[in-house]
Amino acid sequence: MNRLESERQLVDRRGWLSRCGLGVGALALPGLLADSLQAGAQRASPMAPKTPHFPARAKHLIHIFCNGGPSHVDTFDPKPSILKYAGQPMPGETPRTERPTGSLYPSPFRFRRYGQSGLEISELFEKTAMHADDLCVVRSMHADVPNHEPSLLLMNTGEARLVRPSFGSWMTYGLGTENENLPAFIAMCPGGYPIQESQNWQAGFLPGIFQGTYVDTKHQSVDKLIEDSVNRSMSPDRQRRLLDLVQAWNAKHQQTRPADGMLEARIESLELAYRMQSEAADAFDVSREPQHVLDRYGSTVQARQLLIARRLIERGVRCVQVWHGAGQPWDHHDKIEEGHRQLARETDQPIAALLSDLKSLGLFEETLVLWGGEFGRTPTVELPKEGANQGTMTGRDHNHWGFTVWMAGGGVKGGQAYGATDEFGFKAVDQRVHVHDLHATMLHLMGFDHEKLTYRWAGRDFRLTDIHGNVVKELLA
């Protein structure tokens, strides 16, 4: 047996990870970040802070993703004509959606004007509406198809079918991170993955270190939120010595595989896992907040998620995606009044608290907050079918032709409703904004020309917006 074979038998990376108590590396692997490692010479971390193309308005992103497709005509896009023609077929041609729909179905929720801007918002979000003058409501969004899977991927990655990097991955690729002890991109979703699972925060063809780190926020204790975050069998000094030994072997292994992105990601993840043991516990432990802050956010899982999001942004995390409705989605094909009211009750109060906190902490202007789902819902009632609307006629189908998102902070012009759907809210007709345009605008706020933030793969320069997208300048402050 030669020396190399002997070393291979002696070293088992997976075994060393287990013995070193660094199982948190499995969690940290996607987020990654590390100091320069010694591999003959110092090399810069790929997650080191980077300068964008031009001065950025926003440094962080909080994406509140309402999984399933919230109804715009019941939340932020009032349509009194639906009430006027209630129970009647919509005049003109009805656009095709995933399922057959019938007559116009008026919103069961009241709208009123808020703030100096007079922005009209549903009673579902009456607490969020207290920040009406900060909200930039885009009422003319449109996507490509009325199906969850491709629309989720389009909103998160800019591509509906193929494997592509998520927005958060592009953001961390372009900007790096401000905190080397936490992942730069974190996706929180309680109770497991949403539809399309980790593809929603994937790195795609970008190096694996830019992928989002998933956290299951159904748990409250830090030990369960961040598995193996505390090593109870080994001192930090001993962990450090063992990790140094493992990393020395990894560095030697890497010398013959300099272009192995997966190996580099593993090396980076071990370092981050070691550092996360102290900082992650602090960031995710909301019990350290004063009681009046906890009361202001509320007691729902979504409240805890948004409070954690604020704590992560405070600590320099670039991108935090907060999923809402993954287990019980906003996908109300029937009983929309009951379902939307319940989900809005879970998120309205904590959204208002988050926006207030970002302002008081001086983080509002540098943090872009995005709210919305993968599409909207029809102004017409979904016709009865097996499993939905049986005897009720109280739900709406998917609608990619026109829907709403809103942004706040991060350099957007608040107190405005941009664009419009038709008289009934079915199709975007005025100042239409495609998902690619939204992404181009968000990247602009981060300091990037979306046509120049590219990555060469398979012989071509790829970007988040593919070959599409225009910055919507009217949304900028």
One Martini backbone bead per residue (centre of mass of N, CA, C, O) as a GRO file, in nm:
protein
  477
    1MET     BB    1   0.094   0.038   0.026
    2ASN     BB    2   0.071   0.351  -0.030
    3ARG     BB    3   0.052   0.664   0.097
    4LEU     BB    4  -0.212   0.755  -0.039
    5GLU     BB    5  -0.383   0.509   0.042
    6SER     BB    6  -0.346   0.547   0.345
    7GLU     BB    7  -0.482   0.826   0.364
    8ARG     BB    8  -0.759   0.738   0.254
    9GLN     BB    9  -0.821   0.543   0.487
   10LEU     BB   10  -0.789   0.747   0.725
   11VAL     BB   11  -0.977   0.942   0.559
   12ASP     BB   12  -1.312   1.058   0.663
   13ARG     BB   13  -1.510   1.314   0.627
   14ARG     BB   14  -1.778   1.223   0.752
   15GLY     BB   15  -1.652   1.126   1.016
   16TRP     BB   16  -1.525   1.396   1.100
   17LEU     BB   17  -1.782   1.557   1.117
   18SER     BB   18  -1.908   1.393   1.340
   19ARG     BB   19  -1.672   1.418   1.553
   20CYS     BB   20  -1.664   1.743   1.545
   21GLY     BB   21  -1.964   1.862   1.552
   22LEU     BB   22  -2.042   1.960   1.227
   23GLY     BB   23  -2.348   1.918   1.129
   24VAL     BB   24  -2.418   2.217   1.050
   25GLY     BB   25  -2.299   2.196   0.764
   26ALA     BB   26  -2.556   2.094   0.624
   27LEU     BB   27  -2.689   2.372   0.658
   28ALA     BB   28  -2.446   2.569   0.561
   29LEU     BB   29  -2.364   2.487   0.274
   30PRO     BB   30  -2.538   2.703   0.109
   31GLY     BB   31  -2.440   2.976   0.239
   32LEU     BB   32  -2.162   3.045   0.294
   33LEU     BB   33  -1.846   3.119   0.438
   34ALA     BB   34  -1.503   3.250   0.446
   35ASP     BB   35  -1.205   3.248   0.513
   36SER     BB   36  -0.906   3.233   0.433
   37LEU     BB   37  -0.724   2.971   0.299
   38GLN     BB   38  -0.470   2.744   0.331
   39ALA     BB   39  -0.307   2.671  -0.007
   40GLY     BB   40  -0.006   2.805   0.001
   41ALA     BB   41  -0.215   3.050  -0.031
   42GLN     BB   42  -0.391   3.317  -0.028
   43ARG     BB   43  -0.753   3.350  -0.054
   44ALA     BB   44  -1.037   3.477  -0.153
   45SER     BB   45  -1.346   3.511  -0.069
   46PRO     BB   46  -1.646   3.478  -0.246
   47MET     BB   47  -1.802   3.643   0.010
   48ALA     BB   48  -1.690   3.899  -0.023
   49PRO     BB   49  -1.727   4.211  -0.045
   50LYS     BB   50  -1.891   4.400  -0.305
   51THR     BB   51  -1.904   4.608  -0.585
   52PRO     BB   52  -2.117   4.758  -0.759
   53HIS     BB   53  -2.185   4.936  -1.044
   54PHE     BB   54  -2.352   5.122  -0.843
   55PRO     BB   55  -2.501   5.295  -0.625
   56ALA     BB   56  -2.687   5.176  -0.369
   57ARG     BB   57  -3.001   5.157  -0.202
   58ALA     BB   58  -2.968   4.848  -0.147
   59LYS     BB   59  -2.847   4.568   0.079
   60HIS     BB   60  -3.129   4.430   0.133
   61LEU     BB   61  -3.358   4.138   0.157
   62ILE     BB   62  -3.719   4.096   0.199
   63HIS     BB   63  -3.911   3.805   0.121
   64ILE     BB   64  -4.261   3.783   0.109
   65PHE     BB   65  -4.399   3.468   0.049
   66CYS     BB   66  -4.718   3.393  -0.096
   67ASN     BB   67  -4.819   3.092  -0.112
   68GLY     BB   68  -5.054   3.036  -0.403
   69GLY     BB   69  -5.201   3.316  -0.450
   70PRO     BB   70  -5.306   3.605  -0.391
   71SER     BB   71  -5.572   3.821  -0.394
   72HIS     BB   72  -5.590   4.131  -0.534
   73VAL     BB   73  -5.914   4.189  -0.512
   74ASP     BB   74  -5.870   4.140  -0.173
   75THR     BB   75  -5.620   4.359  -0.108
   76PHE     BB   76  -5.471   4.590  -0.352
   77ASP     BB   77  -5.728   4.572  -0.588
   78PRO     BB   78  -5.988   4.747  -0.635
   79LYS     BB   79  -6.334   4.635  -0.770
   80PRO     BB   80  -6.644   4.769  -0.804
   81SER     BB   81  -6.751   4.624  -1.068
   82ILE     BB   82  -6.801   4.349  -0.945
   83LEU     BB   83  -7.047   4.437  -0.778
   84LYS     BB   84  -7.219   4.548  -1.011
   85TYR     BB   85  -7.180   4.239  -1.164
   86ALA     BB   86  -7.285   4.039  -0.979
   87GLY     BB   87  -7.343   3.715  -1.114
   88GLN     BB   88  -7.212   3.791  -1.384
   89PRO     BB   89  -7.079   3.796  -1.666
   90MET     BB   90  -6.808   3.896  -1.813
   91PRO     BB   91  -6.742   4.126  -2.014
   92GLY     BB   92  -6.646   3.971  -2.268
   93GLU     BB   93  -6.351   3.814  -2.271
   94THR     BB   94  -6.234   3.534  -2.103
   95PRO     BB   95  -5.965   3.440  -1.979
   96ARG     BB   96  -5.752   3.187  -1.954
   97THR     BB   97  -5.726   2.927  -1.724
   98GLU     BB   98  -5.690   2.641  -1.555
   99ARG     BB   99  -5.998   2.687  -1.495
  100PRO     BB  100  -6.318   2.715  -1.483
  101THR     BB  101  -6.525   3.004  -1.495
  102GLY     BB  102  -6.765   3.240  -1.404
  103SER     BB  103  -6.886   3.468  -1.238
  104LEU     BB  104  -6.882   3.743  -1.069
  105TYR     BB  105  -6.685   3.794  -0.756
  106PRO     BB  106  -6.707   3.963  -0.488
  107SER     BB  107  -6.566   4.111  -0.235
  108PRO     BB  108  -6.576   4.052   0.124
  109PHE     BB  109  -6.395   4.313   0.138
  110ARG     BB  110  -6.294   4.609   0.263
  111PHE     BB  111  -6.216   4.931   0.144
  112ARG     BB  112  -5.958   5.185   0.210
  113ARG     BB  113  -5.807   5.480   0.286
  114TYR     BB  114  -5.453   5.570   0.322
  115GLY     BB  115  -5.304   5.822   0.407
  116GLN     BB  116  -5.189   6.076   0.205
  117SER     BB  117  -5.220   5.897  -0.059
  118GLY     BB  118  -5.487   5.707  -0.055
  119LEU     BB  119  -5.446   5.414  -0.036
  120GLU     BB  120  -5.597   5.118  -0.134
  121ILE     BB  121  -5.706   4.885   0.127
  122SER     BB  122  -5.767   4.612   0.282
  123GLU     BB  123  -5.879   4.484   0.584
  124LEU     BB  124  -5.662   4.257   0.596
  125PHE     BB  125  -5.434   4.524   0.597
  126GLU     BB  126  -5.464   4.751   0.832
  127LYS     BB  127  -5.172   4.758   0.954
  128THR     BB  128  -5.003   4.788   0.700
  129ALA     BB  129  -5.162   5.054   0.612
  130MET     BB  130  -5.000   5.247   0.806
  131HIS     BB  131  -4.771   5.226   0.552
  132ALA     BB  132  -4.877   5.346   0.279
  133ASP     BB  133  -4.649   5.574   0.220
  134ASP     BB  134  -4.433   5.317   0.169
  135LEU     BB  135  -4.595   5.189  -0.059
  136CYS     BB  136  -4.533   4.997  -0.364
  137VAL     BB  137  -4.794   4.931  -0.580
  138VAL     BB  138  -4.820   4.662  -0.813
  139ARG     BB  139  -5.105   4.619  -1.043
  140SER     BB  140  -4.938   4.503  -1.331
  141MET     BB  141  -4.884   4.216  -1.310
  142HIS     BB  142  -4.717   3.943  -1.497
  143ALA     BB  143  -4.713   3.624  -1.640
  144ASP     BB  144  -4.730   3.304  -1.814
  145VAL     BB  145  -4.875   3.097  -1.608
  146PRO     BB  146  -5.142   2.908  -1.412
  147ASN     BB  147  -4.894   2.768  -1.248
  148HIS     BB  148  -4.712   2.704  -0.982
  149GLU     BB  149  -4.433   2.593  -1.058
  150PRO     BB  150  -4.343   2.800  -1.283
  151SER     BB  151  -4.415   3.059  -1.115
  152LEU     BB  152  -4.223   3.020  -0.885
  153LEU     BB  153  -3.964   3.013  -1.056
  154LEU     BB  154  -3.997   3.284  -1.192
  155MET     BB  155  -3.997   3.459  -0.931
  156ASN     BB  156  -3.713   3.330  -0.815
  157THR     BB  157  -3.533   3.284  -1.117
  158GLY     BB  158  -3.657   3.370  -1.417
  159GLU     BB  159  -3.747   3.057  -1.459
  160ALA     BB  160  -3.991   2.799  -1.533
  161ARG     BB  161  -3.800   2.523  -1.607
  162LEU     BB  162  -3.509   2.572  -1.559
  163VAL     BB  163  -3.205   2.575  -1.420
  164ARG     BB  164  -3.174   2.846  -1.186
  165PRO     BB  165  -3.088   3.109  -1.023
  166SER     BB  166  -3.166   3.283  -0.766
  167PHE     BB  167  -3.198   3.590  -0.650
  168GLY     BB  168  -3.026   3.550  -0.391
  169SER     BB  169  -2.780   3.437  -0.547
  170TRP     BB  170  -2.724   3.682  -0.721
  171MET     BB  171  -2.686   3.878  -0.487
  172THR     BB  172  -2.442   3.730  -0.348
  173TYR     BB  173  -2.263   3.723  -0.598
  174GLY     BB  174  -2.252   4.046  -0.626
  175LEU     BB  175  -2.207   4.131  -0.292
  176GLY     BB  176  -2.198   3.936  -0.080
  177THR     BB  177  -2.100   3.989   0.263
  178GLU     BB  178  -2.125   4.121   0.616
  179ASN     BB  179  -2.125   3.812   0.744
  180GLU     BB  180  -1.911   3.539   0.832
  181ASN     BB  181  -2.127   3.387   1.055
  182LEU     BB  182  -2.343   3.387   0.819
  183PRO     BB  183  -2.554   3.341   0.598
  184ALA     BB  184  -2.645   3.533   0.315
  185PHE     BB  185  -2.885   3.312   0.256
  186ILE     BB  186  -3.226   3.284   0.377
  187ALA     BB  187  -3.479   3.023   0.414
  188MET     BB  188  -3.809   3.042   0.549
  189CYS     BB  189  -3.999   2.730   0.624
  190PRO     BB  190  -4.264   2.584   0.762
  191GLY     BB  191  -4.281   2.228   0.754
  192GLY     BB  192  -4.115   2.261   0.494
  193TYR     BB  193  -4.137   2.249   0.171
  194PRO     BB  194  -4.232   2.379  -0.106
  195ILE     BB  195  -4.296   2.414  -0.403
  196GLN     BB  196  -3.999   2.306  -0.559
  197GLU     BB  197  -3.844   2.360  -0.324
  198SER     BB  198  -3.502   2.433  -0.344
  199GLN     BB  199  -3.533   2.580  -0.622
  200ASN     BB  200  -3.614   2.864  -0.496
  201TRP     BB  201  -3.288   2.873  -0.362
  202GLN     BB  202  -3.098   2.822  -0.577
  203ALA     BB  203  -2.779   2.826  -0.765
  204GLY     BB  204  -2.740   2.642  -0.988
  205PHE     BB  205  -2.462   2.740  -1.182
  206LEU     BB  206  -2.365   2.846  -0.946
  207PRO     BB  207  -2.197   2.837  -0.690
  208GLY     BB  208  -2.292   2.671  -0.399
  209ILE     BB  209  -2.239   2.918  -0.196
  210PHE     BB  210  -2.516   3.078  -0.312
  211GLN     BB  211  -2.710   2.921  -0.163
  212GLY     BB  212  -2.969   2.870   0.022
  213THR     BB  213  -3.067   2.853   0.363
  214TYR     BB  214  -3.253   2.627   0.535
  215VAL     BB  215  -3.537   2.694   0.764
  216ASP     BB  216  -3.736   2.542   1.016
  217THR     BB  217  -3.991   2.748   1.176
  218LYS     BB  218  -4.161   2.552   1.356
  219HIS     BB  219  -3.943   2.598   1.540
  220GLN     BB  220  -3.812   2.751   1.849
  221SER     BB  221  -3.568   2.619   1.919
  222VAL     BB  222  -3.242   2.647   1.840
  223ASP     BB  223  -3.160   2.344   1.829
  224LYS     BB  224  -3.382   2.295   1.595
  225LEU     BB  225  -3.326   2.514   1.392
  226ILE     BB  226  -3.007   2.452   1.461
  227GLU     BB  227  -2.843   2.196   1.402
  228ASP     BB  228  -2.570   2.143   1.594
  229SER     BB  229  -2.496   2.431   1.739
  230VAL     BB  230  -2.412   2.241   1.987
  231ASN     BB  231  -2.123   2.119   2.153
  232ARG     BB  232  -2.122   1.883   2.429
  233SER     BB  233  -1.826   1.706   2.372
  234MET     BB  234  -1.661   1.977   2.285
  235SER     BB  235  -1.438   2.204   2.261
  236PRO     BB  236  -1.355   2.471   2.073
  237ASP     BB  237  -1.050   2.409   2.053
  238ARG     BB  238  -1.079   2.118   1.952
  239GLN     BB  239  -1.245   2.178   1.705
  240ARG     BB  240  -1.032   2.356   1.570
  241ARG     BB  241  -0.812   2.141   1.539
  242LEU     BB  242  -0.979   1.938   1.374
  243LEU     BB  243  -1.052   2.131   1.145
  244ASP     BB  244  -0.765   2.195   1.053
  245LEU     BB  245  -0.705   1.907   0.965
  246VAL     BB  246  -0.931   1.871   0.759
  247GLN     BB  247  -0.852   2.125   0.587
  248ALA     BB  248  -0.575   2.026   0.505
  249TRP     BB  249  -0.681   1.785   0.343
  250ASN     BB  250  -0.866   1.946   0.158
  251ALA     BB  251  -0.645   2.122   0.031
  252LYS     BB  252  -0.491   1.888  -0.093
  253HIS     BB  253  -0.725   1.779  -0.260
  254GLN     BB  254  -0.771   2.054  -0.423
  255GLN     BB  255  -0.508   2.074  -0.593
  256THR     BB  256  -0.639   1.850  -0.806
  257ARG     BB  257  -0.934   2.040  -0.780
  258PRO     BB  258  -0.979   2.362  -0.860
  259ALA     BB  259  -1.287   2.324  -1.016
  260ASP     BB  260  -1.442   2.222  -0.753
  261GLY     BB  261  -1.730   2.345  -0.628
  262MET     BB  262  -1.818   2.134  -0.414
  263LEU     BB  263  -1.557   2.134  -0.251
  264GLU     BB  264  -1.553   2.432  -0.184
  265ALA     BB  265  -1.823   2.432  -0.035
  266ARG     BB  266  -1.737   2.240   0.191
  267ILE     BB  267  -1.508   2.407   0.306
  268GLU     BB  268  -1.677   2.657   0.371
  269SER     BB  269  -1.893   2.519   0.556
  270LEU     BB  270  -1.710   2.445   0.794
  271GLU     BB  271  -1.639   2.729   0.881
  272LEU     BB  272  -1.925   2.834   0.921
  273ALA     BB  273  -2.019   2.624   1.124
  274TYR     BB  274  -1.825   2.706   1.347
  275ARG     BB  275  -1.920   3.010   1.370
  276MET     BB  276  -2.237   2.963   1.409
  277GLN     BB  277  -2.260   2.855   1.706
  278SER     BB  278  -2.300   3.152   1.819
  279GLU     BB  279  -2.458   3.346   1.619
  280ALA     BB  280  -2.713   3.183   1.551
  281ALA     BB  281  -2.830   3.164   1.834
  282ASP     BB  282  -2.876   3.470   1.856
  283ALA     BB  283  -3.047   3.534   1.596
  284PHE     BB  284  -3.287   3.301   1.657
  285ASP     BB  285  -3.340   3.426   1.952
  286VAL     BB  286  -3.634   3.587   2.039
  287SER     BB  287  -3.623   3.585   2.360
  288ARG     BB  288  -3.425   3.847   2.363
  289GLU     BB  289  -3.663   4.007   2.339
  290PRO     BB  290  -3.872   4.219   2.430
  291GLN     BB  291  -4.200   4.198   2.510
  292HIS     BB  292  -4.304   4.439   2.335
  293VAL     BB  293  -4.200   4.318   2.070
  294LEU     BB  294  -4.349   4.049   2.072
  295ASP     BB  295  -4.632   4.181   2.084
  296ARG     BB  296  -4.611   4.340   1.815
  297TYR     BB  297  -4.588   4.079   1.633
  298GLY     BB  298  -4.672   3.823   1.785
  299SER     BB  299  -4.762   3.449   1.788
  300THR     BB  300  -4.687   3.362   1.519
  301VAL     BB  301  -4.489   3.218   1.293
  302GLN     BB  302  -4.466   3.472   1.117
  303ALA     BB  303  -4.370   3.654   1.342
  304ARG     BB  304  -4.107   3.503   1.399
  305GLN     BB  305  -3.987   3.524   1.118
  306LEU     BB  306  -3.980   3.841   1.096
  307LEU     BB  307  -3.802   3.881   1.343
  308ILE     BB  308  -3.564   3.720   1.237
  309ALA     BB  309  -3.520   3.887   0.985
  310ARG     BB  310  -3.440   4.143   1.133
  311ARG     BB  311  -3.195   4.015   1.285
  312LEU     BB  312  -3.039   3.941   1.028
  313ILE     BB  313  -3.013   4.221   0.904
  314GLU     BB  314  -2.859   4.346   1.141
  315ARG     BB  315  -2.616   4.116   1.077
  316GLY     BB  316  -2.583   4.128   0.737
  317VAL     BB  317  -2.783   3.986   0.582
  318ARG     BB  318  -2.888   3.994   0.259
  319CYS     BB  319  -3.104   3.741   0.234
  320VAL     BB  320  -3.462   3.703   0.311
  321GLN     BB  321  -3.688   3.433   0.309
  322VAL     BB  322  -4.049   3.444   0.368
  323TRP     BB  323  -4.269   3.196   0.422
  324HIS     BB  324  -4.626   3.184   0.334
  325GLY     BB  325  -4.832   2.904   0.299
  326ALA     BB  326  -4.708   2.617   0.254
  327GLY     BB  327  -4.922   2.435   0.408
  328GLN     BB  328  -5.142   2.692   0.391
  329PRO     BB  329  -5.237   2.829   0.127
  330TRP     BB  330  -5.344   3.099  -0.099
  331ASP     BB  331  -5.524   2.854  -0.249
  332HIS     BB  332  -5.851   2.962  -0.296
  333HIS     BB  333  -6.098   2.779  -0.456
  334ASP     BB  334  -6.232   2.806  -0.173
  335LYS     BB  335  -6.314   2.987   0.084
  336ILE     BB  336  -6.173   3.280   0.075
  337GLU     BB  337  -6.261   3.432   0.323
  338GLU     BB  338  -6.153   3.238   0.536
  339GLY     BB  339  -5.860   3.197   0.433
  340HIS     BB  340  -5.757   3.494   0.400
  341ARG     BB  341  -5.817   3.587   0.687
  342GLN     BB  342  -5.626   3.394   0.831
  343LEU     BB  343  -5.357   3.467   0.687
  344ALA     BB  344  -5.365   3.772   0.743
  345ARG     BB  345  -5.365   3.746   1.054
  346GLU     BB  346  -5.066   3.623   1.060
  347THR     BB  347  -4.918   3.888   0.891
  348ASP     BB  348  -5.001   4.186   0.938
  349GLN     BB  349  -4.872   4.263   1.210
  350PRO     BB  350  -4.568   4.181   1.148
  351ILE     BB  351  -4.527   4.370   0.910
  352ALA     BB  352  -4.569   4.632   1.063
  353ALA     BB  353  -4.340   4.580   1.267
  354LEU     BB  354  -4.110   4.558   1.068
  355LEU     BB  355  -4.127   4.841   0.942
  356SER     BB  356  -4.089   4.992   1.209
  357ASP     BB  357  -3.813   4.873   1.286
  358LEU     BB  358  -3.650   4.959   1.039
  359LYS     BB  359  -3.683   5.257   1.100
  360SER     BB  360  -3.571   5.272   1.399
  361LEU     BB  361  -3.284   5.128   1.293
  362GLY     BB  362  -3.200   5.243   1.000
  363LEU     BB  363  -3.297   5.007   0.760
  364PHE     BB  364  -3.510   5.089   0.545
  365GLU     BB  365  -3.336   5.226   0.309
  366GLU     BB  366  -3.152   4.936   0.287
  367THR     BB  367  -3.435   4.774   0.270
  368LEU     BB  368  -3.595   4.543   0.073
  369VAL     BB  369  -3.947   4.493   0.049
  370LEU     BB  370  -4.126   4.196  -0.051
  371TRP     BB  371  -4.465   4.134  -0.169
  372GLY     BB  372  -4.594   3.807  -0.265
  373GLY     BB  373  -4.661   3.595  -0.532
  374GLU     BB  374  -4.693   3.408  -0.832
  375PHE     BB  375  -4.995   3.518  -0.830
  376GLY     BB  376  -5.329   3.546  -0.870
  377ARG     BB  377  -5.685   3.604  -0.901
  378THR     BB  378  -5.995   3.574  -0.994
  379PRO     BB  379  -6.300   3.759  -1.034
  380THR     BB  380  -6.404   3.484  -1.076
  381VAL     BB  381  -6.565   3.203  -1.024
  382GLU     BB  382  -6.517   2.886  -0.949
  383LEU     BB  383  -6.609   2.603  -1.068
  384PRO     BB  384  -6.725   2.319  -0.998
  385LYS     BB  385  -6.544   2.043  -0.847
  386GLU     BB  386  -6.349   1.812  -0.751
  387GLY     BB  387  -6.272   1.936  -0.418
  388ALA     BB  388  -6.423   2.214  -0.520
  389ASN     BB  389  -6.700   2.416  -0.475
  390GLN     BB  390  -6.907   2.231  -0.340
  391GLY     BB  391  -7.188   2.424  -0.300
  392THR     BB  392  -7.046   2.733  -0.290
  393MET     BB  393  -6.900   2.944  -0.473
  394THR     BB  394  -6.603   3.075  -0.302
  395GLY     BB  395  -6.380   3.094  -0.539
  396ARG     BB  396  -6.052   3.111  -0.700
  397ASP     BB  397  -5.844   3.124  -0.955
  398HIS     BB  398  -5.584   3.140  -1.128
  399ASN     BB  399  -5.374   3.452  -1.208
  400HIS     BB  400  -5.140   3.573  -1.460
  401TRP     BB  401  -5.256   3.837  -1.605
  402GLY     BB  402  -5.311   3.966  -1.303
  403PHE     BB  403  -5.128   4.137  -1.036
  404THR     BB  404  -4.981   4.179  -0.698
  405VAL     BB  405  -4.725   4.388  -0.563
  406TRP     BB  406  -4.499   4.496  -0.298
  407MET     BB  407  -4.294   4.773  -0.193
  408ALA     BB  408  -4.026   4.865   0.046
  409GLY     BB  409  -3.794   5.063   0.058
  410GLY     BB  410  -3.484   5.063  -0.099
  411GLY     BB  411  -3.573   5.319  -0.309
  412VAL     BB  412  -3.871   5.343  -0.318
  413LYS     BB  413  -4.187   5.471  -0.415
  414GLY     BB  414  -4.412   5.567  -0.207
  415GLY     BB  415  -4.760   5.603  -0.218
  416GLN     BB  416  -4.821   5.395  -0.468
  417ALA     BB  417  -5.000   5.304  -0.770
  418TYR     BB  418  -4.894   5.088  -1.020
  419GLY     BB  419  -5.085   5.051  -1.246
  420ALA     BB  420  -5.330   4.825  -1.422
  421THR     BB  421  -5.616   4.675  -1.438
  422ASP     BB  422  -5.895   4.608  -1.526
  423GLU     BB  423  -6.214   4.665  -1.420
  424PHE     BB  424  -6.195   4.348  -1.284
  425GLY     BB  425  -5.886   4.221  -1.257
  426PHE     BB  426  -5.765   4.023  -1.488
  427LYS     BB  427  -5.584   4.236  -1.657
  428ALA     BB  428  -5.306   4.383  -1.757
  429VAL     BB  429  -5.313   4.730  -1.914
  430ASP     BB  430  -5.131   4.930  -1.735
  431GLN     BB  431  -4.818   4.938  -1.696
  432ARG     BB  432  -4.673   4.675  -1.746
  433VAL     BB  433  -4.536   4.400  -1.531
  434HIS     BB  434  -4.298   4.188  -1.539
  435VAL     BB  435  -4.096   3.982  -1.372
  436HIS     BB  436  -3.840   4.086  -1.519
  437ASP     BB  437  -3.887   4.383  -1.437
  438LEU     BB  438  -3.873   4.343  -1.137
  439HIS     BB  439  -3.583   4.233  -1.131
  440ALA     BB  440  -3.445   4.473  -1.264
  441THR     BB  441  -3.530   4.674  -1.040
  442MET     BB  442  -3.402   4.533  -0.798
  443LEU     BB  443  -3.111   4.538  -0.905
  444HIS     BB  444  -3.092   4.842  -0.924
  445LEU     BB  445  -3.123   4.890  -0.615
  446MET     BB  446  -2.845   4.712  -0.575
  447GLY     BB  447  -2.645   4.827  -0.822
  448PHE     BB  448  -2.751   4.687  -1.099
  449ASP     BB  449  -2.703   4.577  -1.416
  450HIS     BB  450  -2.889   4.325  -1.549
  451GLU     BB  451  -2.697   4.295  -1.817
  452LYS     BB  452  -2.411   4.261  -1.631
  453LEU     BB  453  -2.513   4.038  -1.439
  454THR     BB  454  -2.306   3.764  -1.492
  455TYR     BB  455  -2.270   3.410  -1.607
  456ARG     BB  456  -2.061   3.169  -1.727
  457TRP     BB  457  -2.241   2.909  -1.915
  458ALA     BB  458  -2.231   2.698  -2.166
  459GLY     BB  459  -2.113   2.944  -2.356
  460ARG     BB  460  -2.279   3.162  -2.177
  461ASP     BB  461  -2.434   3.458  -2.073
  462PHE     BB  462  -2.598   3.486  -1.775
  463ARG     BB  463  -2.918   3.596  -1.631
  464LEU     BB  464  -3.193   3.665  -1.454
  465THR     BB  465  -3.346   3.805  -1.725
  466ASP     BB  466  -3.198   3.701  -1.957
  467ILE     BB  467  -3.352   3.876  -2.246
  468HIS     BB  468  -3.497   4.064  -2.042
  469GLY     BB  469  -3.608   4.351  -1.915
  470ASN     BB  470  -3.710   4.649  -1.726
  471VAL     BB  471  -3.673   4.935  -1.574
  472VAL     BB  472  -3.892   5.086  -1.335
  473LYS     BB  473  -3.861   5.415  -1.273
  474GLU     BB  474  -4.135   5.488  -1.120
  475LEU     BB  475  -4.042   5.316  -0.854
  476LEU     BB  476  -3.835   5.531  -0.795
  477ALA     BB  477  -3.711   5.778  -0.571
   0.00000   0.00000   0.00000
